[in-house]
Amino acid sequence: MRRTIVDLLQRNAEHAEAFRSRFDDVQESQRPDAVTVCCSDSRVLQDHVWGNDEPGKLFTCGNIGNRVVQRTEAGEAVSGDVLYPLEHTGTDVAVVVGHTGCGAVTATYEALTDGVSEPAGIEHCLDLLKPHLEAGVEALPDDVDRAGAINRLVEYNVDRQIELLRDSDDVPEGVDVVGAVYDFQDVYSGSRGEVHVVNVNGETGVEALREAHPEVEDRIERLWEY
């Protein structure tokens, strides 16, 4: 067997030993505090981002491009991965987390600007991003470099996913939706690995957000207020 699998199983044995008694209260049901939608990029450690090691606390969804929608015969709909905890476990907070240097956003940008294509499975995922990012690509500042364009589109994509959640009749009333960007490239002003809030219930203005949420004002930051 590949050494990678052996190493994974050894680490799982350590996990099982440490977590042996931590499932007692959640064996039969779950009531997570929030559902998080992160990019499945290997550099984004969904639970570790929040310092979480408590089973049942977070309902974590991951896909390339931190998308909240899937395509159905009736058109786009909020993905069941995201909707399930909002509908069935009493979860009333949804957090969409993009990240600096996102490969899915980069691939979408290249597809929209240079016509670059991908294998069918990846292309399907990008096709769910393209219509929501196209206007953002067109609105990019003329003087921004490629890396700057990508990271601005990361924010733009988070905004569009928040918009999709807010516009959906399937998302229960009273759910708070928050957009954020995880930075491991020193793009924002905080420490590497920090999450920066960029959108709360559709509000994207930095000053307005800081005034409304003074308890986290130092974590509210955007690269692009378009």
Stockholm file with secondary structure:
# STOCKHOLM 1.0

chainA/1-226         MRRTIVDLLQRNAEHAEAFRSRFDDVQESQRPDAVTVCCSDSRVLQDHVWGNDEPGKLFTCGNIGNRVVQRTEAGEAVSGDVLYPLEHTGTDVAVVVGHTGCGAVTATYEALTDGVSEPAGIEHCLDLLKPHLEAGVEALPDDVDRAGAINRLVEYNVDRQIELLRDSDDVPEGVDVVGAVYDFQDVYSGSRGEVHVVNVNGETGVEALREAHPEVEDRIERLWEY
#=GR chainA/1-226 SS CCHHHHHHHHHHHHHHHHTTTTTTTTSSCCCCSEEEEEECCTTCCHHHHTTCCCTTSEEEEEETTCCCEEEETTEEEECHHHHHHHHHSCCCEEEEEEETTCHHHHHHHHHHHHCCCCCHHHHHHHHHHHHHHHHHHHHSCTTCCHHHHHHHHHHHHHHHHHHHHHHCTTSCTTCEEEEEEECSSSCSSSCTTCEEEEEETTBCCHHHHHHHCGGGGGGBCCSCCC
#=GC SS_cons         CCHHHHHHHHHHHHHHHHTTTTTTTTSSCCCCSEEEEEECCTTCCHHHHTTCCCTTSEEEEEETTCCCEEEETTEEEECHHHHHHHHHSCCCEEEEEEETTCHHHHHHHHHHHHCCCCCHHHHHHHHHHHHHHHHHHHHSCTTCCHHHHHHHHHHHHHHHHHHHHHHCTTSCTTCEEEEEEECSSSCSSSCTTCEEEEEETTBCCHHHHHHHCGGGGGGBCCSCCC
//
